[in-house]
Amino acid sequence: MQVQFNSDSSVMGTDNVASRIEARVRDKLGRFEERLTRLEVHLHNDHRHTHGHDDKACTLEARPRGGRAIGVTEHGSTVDDAARRAAITLAQRLDRHFGKSDRHGHDPRPDKVM
């Protein structure tokens, strides 16, 4: 699974922040690694001119193999908190998404014996 990291100018996009958040996201979403082609991480500050509670946002977009993208956005007081929340929410959505496809997959039709 390829991880692409993006941040706007209001969020410190240093390698330290990128590697720390990528590690956290991989930890939460690692069980889906074989089913995803790419994961995009977008960090941004919703209220650039003011500092307040939950002004940092993290958008995670997962690209399942052969399927449409699944995205979530969560907010937090720090980028780490926003990324943690987004990873938890995306893991829940991916569980539902892959769970449905597993449940609706049909076993091969058995040969009829007469």
Long-range contacts (C-beta under 8 A, 24 or more apart in sequence): 1-26, 1-29, 1-32, 1-33, 1-36, 1-37, 1-38, 1-39, 2-37, 2-38, 2-39, 3-38, 3-39, 3-40, 3-41, 4-38, 4-39, 4-40, 4-41, 5-41, 5-43, 6-40, 6-41, 6-42, 6-43, 7-42, 7-43, 7-44, 7-79, 8-43, 8-44, 8-45, 10-44, 10-45, 10-48, 11-43, 11-44, 11-45, 11-56, 11-79, 12-79, 13-43, 17-43, 17-79, 20-80, 21-58, 21-79, 21-80, 21-83, 24-80, 24-83, 24-84, 24-87, 25-60, 25-83, 25-86, 25-87, 27-87, 28-84, 28-87, 28-88, 28-90, 28-91, 29-62, 29-87, 29-90, 29-91, 29-94, 32-62, 32-91, 32-94, 32-98, 35-64, 35-65, 35-94, 35-98, 36-62, 36-63, 36-64, 36-65, 37-63, 37-64, 37-65, 38-62, 38-63, 39-63, 41-83, 43-79, 43-82, 43-83, 46-75, 53-77, 56-81, 56-82, 57-82, 58-82, 58-83, 58-85, 58-86, 59-86, 60-86, 60-87, 60-90, 62-90, 62-94, 64-94, 64-97, 64-98, 67-97, 70-94, 70-97
